[in-house]
Amino acid sequence: MRSLPVLLALALFGSGCAAFDDSSTAQDGSGSTITVATAFYPLQWATQQIAGDRATVVNLTKPGQEPHDLELTVKETADITDADLVVYETDLQPGVADSVEENATGETLDVGDVVTLQQESHDGHDHGDDDTSSSAESEEEHDHGGVDPHFWQDPLLLDQVAQAIAERLAKIAPDDADLFEANAAKLSDELSTLDASYTSGLTGCQRNAVVVSHDAFGYLGRYGLDFYPIVGLSPEAEPTPADLGRLQDLIRTQGITTVFGETLVSPRIAETLASDMGVRAAVLDPIEGLSDQTSDQDYLSLMQQNLTALEEANGCP
C-alpha cells in the first residue's frame, strides 16, 4: 500500500499535467467548451478552418442529406439551443432560421447579413400563369425570397463569411482571438488563390454556356459563364417539356458537349437529356454537402474538381 505522501505527490503531478494540457477546445472564459452549430457543409467547413481544434462544430445537415429539404429533429433543435454560436442562412433554410429565432441562446450569424446575395436566375424557365407543372409547385415549396442562396460558389464571398465567423468566435473566446485571426488570414489566402485559378482557367474558352441540373452555380457567372439549369433553385423539381425543349435547342446551337448532373440528388434527368442529345453526362458538385463518394474531399478540392470539369466541357485553353 502506498503512503499518503506518495499519493499526494501523484495527485499533484496529475493536476500539474492537466494545467499544462493544450486543450483541443476553446474556453469562453467561464470554463465552458465552445460549441458551434452550422446549418450546412460550406458553413461547417469554413468554421472548422477558423476554429481549428478550439471549438466543437456540429453540422445540422448530415452528410448525404440535401440541405434544401432539411427538417430539424429534436436533437438538432437541442444543438441550436446549446450552441455558443449558430451559423446559418435564412434564404437557403428558412426552417432553420425559424428554429434559431425561437431556440438559440448564444450568438447567431445569418450569413445573408454578411454577403450580398444575387437575384435568382430564371434562365431556361418561362412558367406562365397557367403553369401547374411539378416544377412550378416544387419551386413554391422551396421559396428563397427571390435571391440565390448558393453564395459559396464564389470563393471571395465565402471568405467574407469566414472573416465574420472569426469575429464572432473572438467575441466568444477572446483569449483565442489571435489564433482565429491567423486562421482566417490563412483561409483568405487559400480562397484568393482558388479565385485566381477560376479566373485564369475560365478565360479564353470556346464556349461559355453550361447546362446544369439545378440553379446552384449562378455565382460562377463572375468568371464569364452562363448557366442554364434544367430546374430552378430546388433540386427536386421536375422540368416541363418546354424547359427541356429550350435546353435541347441551346445544346444544338451552342455546341454544348456536356450536361452536368450533381451529387445528393438523382442524376436521372441530366443523364436522360444528355443521352437524348448525344452529349456527355458529367457531375458538377454544388458543394451543398458531402456524400459517400466525396467524403474524403473538402470544399477546396471539390471546387478545383469543378473547375477542371468546366474547363474540359467548355474547351478552355
Contacts in CASP RR format, 6 or more apart in sequence:
PFRMAT RR
TARGET T0000
AUTHOR 0000-0000-0000
METHOD contacts of the structure
MODEL  1
MRSLPVLLALALFGSGCAAFDDSSTAQDGSGSTITVATAFYPLQWATQQI
AGDRATVVNLTKPGQEPHDLELTVKETADITDADLVVYETDLQPGVADSV
EENATGETLDVGDVVTLQQESHDGHDHGDDDTSSSAESEEEHDHGGVDPH
FWQDPLLLDQVAQAIAERLAKIAPDDADLFEANAAKLSDELSTLDASYTS
GLTGCQRNAVVVSHDAFGYLGRYGLDFYPIVGLSPEAEPTPADLGRLQDL
IRTQGITTVFGETLVSPRIAETLASDMGVRAAVLDPIEGLSDQTSDQDYL
SLMQQNLTALEEANGCP
24 53 0 8 1.000
24 54 0 8 1.000
25 33 0 8 1.000
25 34 0 8 1.000
25 53 0 8 1.000
25 54 0 8 1.000
25 55 0 8 1.000
25 56 0 8 1.000
26 33 0 8 1.000
26 34 0 8 1.000
26 51 0 8 1.000
26 54 0 8 1.000
26 55 0 8 1.000
26 169 0 8 1.000
26 172 0 8 1.000
26 173 0 8 1.000
26 175 0 8 1.000
26 176 0 8 1.000
27 33 0 8 1.000
27 34 0 8 1.000
27 173 0 8 1.000
27 175 0 8 1.000
28 34 0 8 1.000
28 84 0 8 1.000
28 172 0 8 1.000
28 173 0 8 1.000
29 173 0 8 1.000
29 175 0 8 1.000
32 84 0 8 1.000
33 55 0 8 1.000
33 56 0 8 1.000
34 51 0 8 1.000
34 54 0 8 1.000
34 55 0 8 1.000
34 56 0 8 1.000
34 84 0 8 1.000
34 85 0 8 1.000
34 169 0 8 1.000
34 172 0 8 1.000
34 173 0 8 1.000
35 55 0 8 1.000
35 56 0 8 1.000
35 57 0 8 1.000
35 58 0 8 1.000
35 79 0 8 1.000
35 82 0 8 1.000
35 83 0 8 1.000
35 84 0 8 1.000
35 85 0 8 1.000
36 47 0 8 1.000
36 51 0 8 1.000
36 55 0 8 1.000
36 56 0 8 1.000
36 57 0 8 1.000
36 58 0 8 1.000
36 83 0 8 1.000
36 84 0 8 1.000
36 85 0 8 1.000
36 86 0 8 1.000
36 87 0 8 1.000
36 169 0 8 1.000
37 57 0 8 1.000
37 58 0 8 1.000
37 59 0 8 1.000
37 60 0 8 1.000
37 79 0 8 1.000
37 80 0 8 1.000
37 82 0 8 1.000
37 83 0 8 1.000
37 85 0 8 1.000
37 86 0 8 1.000
37 87 0 8 1.000
38 44 0 8 1.000
38 47 0 8 1.000
38 57 0 8 1.000
38 58 0 8 1.000
38 59 0 8 1.000
38 60 0 8 1.000
38 86 0 8 1.000
38 87 0 8 1.000
38 88 0 8 1.000
39 59 0 8 1.000
39 60 0 8 1.000
39 61 0 8 1.000
39 67 0 8 1.000
39 70 0 8 1.000
39 86 0 8 1.000
39 87 0 8 1.000
39 88 0 8 1.000
39 89 0 8 1.000
39 92 0 8 1.000
39 93 0 8 1.000
39 96 0 8 1.000
40 59 0 8 1.000
40 60 0 8 1.000
40 61 0 8 1.000
40 67 0 8 1.000
40 70 0 8 1.000
40 89 0 8 1.000
40 92 0 8 1.000
40 93 0 8 1.000
40 288 0 8 1.000
40 289 0 8 1.000
41 59 0 8 1.000
41 61 0 8 1.000
41 63 0 8 1.000
41 67 0 8 1.000
41 287 0 8 1.000
41 288 0 8 1.000
41 289 0 8 1.000
41 290 0 8 1.000
41 299 0 8 1.000
42 152 0 8 1.000
42 158 0 8 1.000
42 287 0 8 1.000
42 288 0 8 1.000
42 289 0 8 1.000
42 299 0 8 1.000
43 87 0 8 1.000
43 88 0 8 1.000
43 89 0 8 1.000
43 111 0 8 1.000
43 161 0 8 1.000
44 57 0 8 1.000
44 59 0 8 1.000
45 298 0 8 1.000
45 299 0 8 1.000
46 158 0 8 1.000
46 161 0 8 1.000
46 162 0 8 1.000
46 165 0 8 1.000
46 187 0 8 1.000
46 299 0 8 1.000
47 55 0 8 1.000
47 57 0 8 1.000
47 87 0 8 1.000
47 165 0 8 1.000
48 57 0 8 1.000
49 162 0 8 1.000
49 183 0 8 1.000
49 186 0 8 1.000
49 187 0 8 1.000
50 162 0 8 1.000
50 165 0 8 1.000
50 166 0 8 1.000
50 169 0 8 1.000
50 180 0 8 1.000
50 183 0 8 1.000
50 184 0 8 1.000
50 187 0 8 1.000
51 57 0 8 1.000
51 169 0 8 1.000
51 180 0 8 1.000
51 183 0 8 1.000
52 183 0 8 1.000
54 169 0 8 1.000
54 173 0 8 1.000
54 176 0 8 1.000
54 179 0 8 1.000
54 180 0 8 1.000
55 84 0 8 1.000
55 169 0 8 1.000
55 173 0 8 1.000
58 79 0 8 1.000
58 83 0 8 1.000
60 70 0 8 1.000
60 72 0 8 1.000
60 76 0 8 1.000
60 79 0 8 1.000
60 80 0 8 1.000
60 88 0 8 1.000
60 96 0 8 1.000
61 67 0 8 1.000
61 70 0 8 1.000
61 289 0 8 1.000
63 289 0 8 1.000
63 290 0 8 1.000
63 291 0 8 1.000
63 292 0 8 1.000
63 295 0 8 1.000
64 264 0 8 1.000
64 289 0 8 1.000
64 290 0 8 1.000
64 291 0 8 1.000
64 292 0 8 1.000
65 264 0 8 1.000
65 289 0 8 1.000
66 235 0 8 1.000
66 236 0 8 1.000
66 264 0 8 1.000
66 265 0 8 1.000
66 288 0 8 1.000
67 92 0 8 1.000
67 93 0 8 1.000
67 288 0 8 1.000
67 289 0 8 1.000
68 92 0 8 1.000
68 93 0 8 1.000
68 142 0 8 1.000
68 233 0 8 1.000
68 234 0 8 1.000
68 235 0 8 1.000
68 236 0 8 1.000
68 288 0 8 1.000
69 236 0 8 1.000
70 93 0 8 1.000
70 95 0 8 1.000
70 96 0 8 1.000
72 80 0 8 1.000
72 95 0 8 1.000
72 96 0 8 1.000
72 99 0 8 1.000
77 99 0 8 1.000
77 103 0 8 1.000
80 86 0 8 1.000
80 96 0 8 1.000
80 99 0 8 1.000
80 100 0 8 1.000
80 103 0 8 1.000
80 104 0 8 1.000
81 103 0 8 1.000
81 104 0 8 1.000
81 105 0 8 1.000
82 105 0 8 1.000
83 104 0 8 1.000
83 106 0 8 1.000
84 106 0 8 1.000
84 107 0 8 1.000
84 172 0 8 1.000
85 106 0 8 1.000
85 107 0 8 1.000
85 108 0 8 1.000
85 109 0 8 1.000
85 165 0 8 1.000
85 168 0 8 1.000
85 169 0 8 1.000
85 172 0 8 1.000
86 100 0 8 1.000
86 104 0 8 1.000
86 106 0 8 1.000
86 107 0 8 1.000
86 108 0 8 1.000
86 109 0 8 1.000
87 108 0 8 1.000
87 109 0 8 1.000
87 111 0 8 1.000
87 165 0 8 1.000
87 168 0 8 1.000
88 96 0 8 1.000
88 97 0 8 1.000
88 100 0 8 1.000
88 108 0 8 1.000
88 109 0 8 1.000
88 110 0 8 1.000
88 111 0 8 1.000
89 97 0 8 1.000
89 110 0 8 1.000
89 111 0 8 1.000
89 112 0 8 1.000
89 149 0 8 1.000
89 151 0 8 1.000
90 96 0 8 1.000
90 97 0 8 1.000
90 110 0 8 1.000
90 112 0 8 1.000
91 112 0 8 1.000
91 117 0 8 1.000
91 144 0 8 1.000
91 145 0 8 1.000
91 147 0 8 1.000
91 149 0 8 1.000
92 144 0 8 1.000
92 149 0 8 1.000
92 150 0 8 1.000
94 143 0 8 1.000
97 110 0 8 1.000
100 108 0 8 1.000
100 110 0 8 1.000
107 168 0 8 1.000
107 171 0 8 1.000
107 172 0 8 1.000
109 164 0 8 1.000
109 165 0 8 1.000
109 168 0 8 1.000
111 151 0 8 1.000
111 161 0 8 1.000
111 164 0 8 1.000
112 151 0 8 1.000
114 160 0 8 1.000
114 161 0 8 1.000
114 164 0 8 1.000
115 151 0 8 1.000
115 157 0 8 1.000
115 160 0 8 1.000
115 161 0 8 1.000
117 147 0 8 1.000
117 148 0 8 1.000
117 149 0 8 1.000
117 151 0 8 1.000
118 147 0 8 1.000
118 148 0 8 1.000
118 218 0 8 1.000
118 219 0 8 1.000
119 146 0 8 1.000
119 147 0 8 1.000
119 148 0 8 1.000
120 144 0 8 1.000
120 145 0 8 1.000
120 146 0 8 1.000
120 147 0 8 1.000
120 148 0 8 1.000
120 215 0 8 1.000
120 233 0 8 1.000
121 148 0 8 1.000
121 215 0 8 1.000
121 218 0 8 1.000
121 227 0 8 1.000
121 229 0 8 1.000
123 215 0 8 1.000
123 226 0 8 1.000
123 227 0 8 1.000
123 228 0 8 1.000
123 229 0 8 1.000
124 228 0 8 1.000
124 229 0 8 1.000
124 243 0 8 1.000
124 246 0 8 1.000
124 247 0 8 1.000
124 250 0 8 1.000
125 135 0 8 1.000
125 229 0 8 1.000
125 232 0 8 1.000
125 243 0 8 1.000
126 242 0 8 1.000
126 246 0 8 1.000
127 133 0 8 1.000
127 135 0 8 1.000
127 136 0 8 1.000
127 240 0 8 1.000
131 240 0 8 1.000
133 238 0 8 1.000
133 240 0 8 1.000
134 237 0 8 1.000
134 238 0 8 1.000
135 231 0 8 1.000
135 232 0 8 1.000
135 237 0 8 1.000
135 238 0 8 1.000
135 239 0 8 1.000
135 240 0 8 1.000
135 243 0 8 1.000
138 231 0 8 1.000
138 234 0 8 1.000
138 236 0 8 1.000
138 237 0 8 1.000
138 238 0 8 1.000
139 232 0 8 1.000
139 233 0 8 1.000
139 234 0 8 1.000
139 237 0 8 1.000
141 234 0 8 1.000
142 233 0 8 1.000
142 234 0 8 1.000
142 236 0 8 1.000
142 237 0 8 1.000
144 233 0 8 1.000
148 215 0 8 1.000
148 218 0 8 1.000
148 219 0 8 1.000
148 233 0 8 1.000
149 233 0 8 1.000
150 216 0 8 1.000
150 217 0 8 1.000
150 218 0 8 1.000
150 219 0 8 1.000
150 286 0 8 1.000
150 288 0 8 1.000
151 157 0 8 1.000
151 158 0 8 1.000
151 161 0 8 1.000
151 219 0 8 1.000
152 158 0 8 1.000
152 161 0 8 1.000
152 219 0 8 1.000
152 287 0 8 1.000
152 299 0 8 1.000
153 216 0 8 1.000
153 217 0 8 1.000
153 218 0 8 1.000
153 219 0 8 1.000
153 220 0 8 1.000
153 286 0 8 1.000
153 287 0 8 1.000
154 195 0 8 1.000
154 219 0 8 1.000
154 220 0 8 1.000
154 222 0 8 1.000
155 191 0 8 1.000
155 192 0 8 1.000
155 194 0 8 1.000
155 195 0 8 1.000
155 198 0 8 1.000
155 303 0 8 1.000
156 191 0 8 1.000
156 192 0 8 1.000
156 195 0 8 1.000
157 219 0 8 1.000
158 191 0 8 1.000
158 299 0 8 1.000
159 187 0 8 1.000
159 188 0 8 1.000
159 191 0 8 1.000
159 192 0 8 1.000
162 184 0 8 1.000
162 187 0 8 1.000
162 188 0 8 1.000
162 191 0 8 1.000
163 184 0 8 1.000
163 188 0 8 1.000
165 184 0 8 1.000
166 180 0 8 1.000
166 181 0 8 1.000
166 183 0 8 1.000
166 184 0 8 1.000
169 176 0 8 1.000
169 180 0 8 1.000
170 176 0 8 1.000
170 177 0 8 1.000
170 180 0 8 1.000
170 181 0 8 1.000
173 180 0 8 1.000
190 300 0 8 1.000
194 300 0 8 1.000
194 303 0 8 1.000
194 304 0 8 1.000
197 304 0 8 1.000
197 307 0 8 1.000
198 220 0 8 1.000
198 223 0 8 1.000
198 303 0 8 1.000
198 307 0 8 1.000
199 223 0 8 1.000
201 307 0 8 1.000
201 311 0 8 1.000
201 316 0 8 1.000
202 223 0 8 1.000
202 224 0 8 1.000
202 225 0 8 1.000
202 307 0 8 1.000
202 310 0 8 1.000
202 311 0 8 1.000
202 314 0 8 1.000
202 316 0 8 1.000
203 316 0 8 1.000
203 317 0 8 1.000
204 316 0 8 1.000
204 317 0 8 1.000
205 311 0 8 1.000
205 314 0 8 1.000
205 315 0 8 1.000
205 316 0 8 1.000
205 317 0 8 1.000
206 314 0 8 1.000
206 315 0 8 1.000
206 316 0 8 1.000
207 254 0 8 1.000
207 255 0 8 1.000
207 256 0 8 1.000
207 314 0 8 1.000
207 315 0 8 1.000
208 224 0 8 1.000
208 225 0 8 1.000
208 226 0 8 1.000
208 314 0 8 1.000
209 225 0 8 1.000
209 226 0 8 1.000
209 228 0 8 1.000
209 250 0 8 1.000
209 254 0 8 1.000
209 256 0 8 1.000
210 217 0 8 1.000
210 225 0 8 1.000
210 226 0 8 1.000
210 227 0 8 1.000
210 228 0 8 1.000
210 256 0 8 1.000
210 258 0 8 1.000
210 260 0 8 1.000
210 284 0 8 1.000
210 310 0 8 1.000
210 313 0 8 1.000
210 314 0 8 1.000
211 227 0 8 1.000
211 228 0 8 1.000
211 229 0 8 1.000
211 230 0 8 1.000
211 247 0 8 1.000
211 250 0 8 1.000
211 251 0 8 1.000
211 256 0 8 1.000
211 258 0 8 1.000
211 259 0 8 1.000
211 260 0 8 1.000
211 273 0 8 1.000
212 227 0 8 1.000
212 228 0 8 1.000
212 229 0 8 1.000
212 230 0 8 1.000
212 260 0 8 1.000
212 261 0 8 1.000
212 262 0 8 1.000
212 270 0 8 1.000
212 284 0 8 1.000
213 229 0 8 1.000
213 230 0 8 1.000
213 231 0 8 1.000
213 235 0 8 1.000
213 260 0 8 1.000
213 261 0 8 1.000
213 262 0 8 1.000
213 265 0 8 1.000
213 267 0 8 1.000
213 269 0 8 1.000
213 270 0 8 1.000
213 284 0 8 1.000
214 229 0 8 1.000
214 230 0 8 1.000
214 231 0 8 1.000
214 232 0 8 1.000
214 233 0 8 1.000
214 234 0 8 1.000
214 235 0 8 1.000
214 237 0 8 1.000
214 262 0 8 1.000
214 265 0 8 1.000
214 286 0 8 1.000
215 227 0 8 1.000
215 229 0 8 1.000
215 231 0 8 1.000
215 232 0 8 1.000
215 233 0 8 1.000
216 229 0 8 1.000
216 233 0 8 1.000
216 235 0 8 1.000
216 262 0 8 1.000
216 286 0 8 1.000
216 288 0 8 1.000
217 225 0 8 1.000
217 227 0 8 1.000
217 284 0 8 1.000
217 286 0 8 1.000
218 227 0 8 1.000
220 227 0 8 1.000
220 310 0 8 1.000
221 227 0 8 1.000
225 310 0 8 1.000
225 314 0 8 1.000
228 247 0 8 1.000
228 250 0 8 1.000
230 239 0 8 1.000
230 243 0 8 1.000
230 244 0 8 1.000
230 247 0 8 1.000
230 259 0 8 1.000
230 269 0 8 1.000
230 270 0 8 1.000
230 273 0 8 1.000
231 237 0 8 1.000
231 238 0 8 1.000
231 239 0 8 1.000
231 243 0 8 1.000
231 269 0 8 1.000
235 262 0 8 1.000
235 264 0 8 1.000
235 265 0 8 1.000
235 286 0 8 1.000
236 265 0 8 1.000
238 269 0 8 1.000
239 247 0 8 1.000
239 269 0 8 1.000
244 273 0 8 1.000
247 273 0 8 1.000
248 273 0 8 1.000
248 276 0 8 1.000
248 277 0 8 1.000
250 256 0 8 1.000
251 259 0 8 1.000
251 277 0 8 1.000
251 279 0 8 1.000
252 277 0 8 1.000
256 279 0 8 1.000
256 313 0 8 1.000
257 279 0 8 1.000
257 280 0 8 1.000
257 313 0 8 1.000
257 315 0 8 1.000
258 274 0 8 1.000
258 279 0 8 1.000
258 280 0 8 1.000
258 281 0 8 1.000
258 282 0 8 1.000
258 309 0 8 1.000
258 312 0 8 1.000
258 313 0 8 1.000
259 270 0 8 1.000
259 271 0 8 1.000
259 273 0 8 1.000
259 274 0 8 1.000
259 277 0 8 1.000
259 279 0 8 1.000
259 280 0 8 1.000
259 281 0 8 1.000
259 282 0 8 1.000
260 270 0 8 1.000
260 281 0 8 1.000
260 282 0 8 1.000
260 283 0 8 1.000
260 284 0 8 1.000
260 309 0 8 1.000
260 313 0 8 1.000
261 267 0 8 1.000
261 270 0 8 1.000
261 271 0 8 1.000
261 281 0 8 1.000
261 282 0 8 1.000
261 283 0 8 1.000
261 284 0 8 1.000
262 270 0 8 1.000
262 283 0 8 1.000
262 284 0 8 1.000
262 285 0 8 1.000
262 286 0 8 1.000
263 283 0 8 1.000
263 285 0 8 1.000
263 286 0 8 1.000
263 289 0 8 1.000
263 291 0 8 1.000
263 293 0 8 1.000
263 294 0 8 1.000
264 286 0 8 1.000
264 288 0 8 1.000
264 289 0 8 1.000
264 291 0 8 1.000
267 281 0 8 1.000
267 283 0 8 1.000
270 281 0 8 1.000
271 281 0 8 1.000
274 280 0 8 1.000
274 281 0 8 1.000
275 281 0 8 1.000
280 313 0 8 1.000
282 309 0 8 1.000
282 313 0 8 1.000
283 309 0 8 1.000
284 306 0 8 1.000
284 309 0 8 1.000
284 310 0 8 1.000
285 294 0 8 1.000
285 302 0 8 1.000
285 305 0 8 1.000
285 306 0 8 1.000
287 299 0 8 1.000
287 302 0 8 1.000
287 303 0 8 1.000
287 306 0 8 1.000
290 297 0 8 1.000
294 302 0 8 1.000
297 305 0 8 1.000
310 316 0 8 1.000
END
